[in-house]
Amino acid sequence: MKSFLPFVFCLLPLIFTSCYTLSGSSIDPTWQTIKIATFPNVAPQYQNPNLSQEFTNKLQDIFNNRTKLSLTADDNADLLIEGEITGYQQSAVAIQANEIAGKNRLTMTVRVRYQNNKDESKSFDKSFSAYEDFEANQTIMQAESALLPDIIEQLTAQIFNAIAMDW
């Protein structure tokens, strides 16, 4: 058993390195900077005055916490992310027999323009959506504070995966 332990310790770095390289990350380790511009809220429906800043901050946080990229305001950054909040609406779901909604849904849609200045083939312009349901007896104003963190979390994860994991 004692002769087996050195072998295990020699293999551990290989295993951890393999796991890291198998993660599917499409962010090259030589890329250093990322610019994430403020996402204005241009949704034609309900206007939340804090939504733009909340979303932008969370998107910056996910890249700051999960990559080694440095946030910059420089338009010549290795990676550029910009866009806008294009949809923010409530809709009825779970229609009951009496044609009254049992639940409502808050959906947020974000258009993202991603420019990769190091590998143009990875750049894209597409939309992402996420939603959460809430009880029909609540107004959007009542439900929003509980729903919005989850919706923003879903959206930022989708965007991060599309960029960093090449999904």
N, C-alpha and C positions, 0 to 999 in steps of 0.2 A: 504494500500500500504506500509506503514511504517513497518508493521509486516512481510511483504514479503521480505524485504531487508536483514535481518539477515539470513534468510533461503537461499537466493541466495549466500551470502558470504560464508556460510558453505558448499555449494555444489561446489563452484569453485575449491577448491583444489582437490576434488574427480574427477571432470570433467577433469582437467589438468593431474592428475595422470593416469586416464583411457586412455586419448589420448596417453600419453607417452608409456604406456605398450601395447597399441594396435598397436604401430608403427611396430611391427614385428622384432625389433632389435634382432639379435642373438649374440650380444656381451655382455657377462656377465659383470655386473658391478664390479665383483671382479678381472677381467683381467686388468692388468696394463700396459703392455709393448707390443710394436710392432716393429719389424725390417722390414724395406723395403729396400732391396738391390737394387743396381743400375741395371737397365735393359739395358744390352748391345744391340746395334743394329747389329743383325746378318742377316738382310734381304739381300738376294742375289742381289736385284736390286739396285736402286739409294741409295746412302749413304749420309744422312744428318749428318754432324759432331756434331750438337747440339741436335739431336733428343733424344738420350739416356738420357742426363741430364735433358732436358725439361720434358720428360715424367715422369722420376723418381721423380723430384721435385713436379710435379702436383699430383702424386699419394700420396706422403708424405703429401702434403698440405691438400688433401681431408680428410685423416684420422686424421690429426692434428686438423683440423677445425671442424670436425663433431663428433669426439669421445673424450673421456677423456683419451685415451691411450697415453702413452709417447713413443716417438720415441727413439730407442736405436740401438746401433751397436752390441749388445749382441746376439749371436746365441741361447741363452737360453731364449729369449723373449717368452711371452705367445703366440704371433702370429708372424709367419714369412711369408713374401711375397717376392718371387723372381721370375725371369723369364727373358725373352728376347723379343725384337722386332723381329718378324720372317718374317713379310711381310711389304713392303712399295712399292706399285706399282701404276702405272697409267694405266687406261684402257679406251677404247672408249665406250661411251654410247650415247643414243639418235641418233642412226644412221638415217640419212636422206635418201630420195629417191635416191640420187646420190651416195649412199654408203660412204658418208663422215660423220664423227662423228660431231654431233651438240654440244656435250659436252664431256668432259673427266671426269674421276672419279679418285680421289686419295684415295686409301684404305690402311689402316694401320692395321696390325694384331699383337697381343701380346699374347705370351704364359705365363700363370701365374701358378706358383706352390705355393699354399697356404697351410701352415702347421699350424694347430691349436694344440698347445702343451697342451691345457687344455681340448679339446674335439676333439679327432682324427676323429670322424665321420663327422666333418664339413670340414676337409681338402679336397683339390681337386687339380687337374692338368688339366687345360683346356685353350683353346684359346678364345680370344675376338677380334672382328673386328669392325671397324667404317670407314665411308667414307664421303666424301663431293665431290660434282660435281663442275666443273668449265668450263668456256667457252673454246671451241676448239681452238680458236685463241690465247690462252695463253699457254706458256710453263709451265711445272711443277715448274720450278724455279720462274716464275713470280707469280703463283697462290699460291704456298706453304705457304708463310707468312700469307696470309689471311685464308687459310683452316686449317692449322695445329692446332691452338688453339681450334677450334671447334671439330676436330677429337680427340685430346687429352682429351678434356672435356667429350666427349661421352664415350671414353674408360675408363677413371678413374671412371666415374659414374657407368658404367657397373660392373667394378671390385668391387667398394665399395658396390654396391647393392648385388652382389653375396656373399660377405663376411659379411657385417654388417647387411644386411636385409635378408640374407638366401634365395635369389631369384635365 
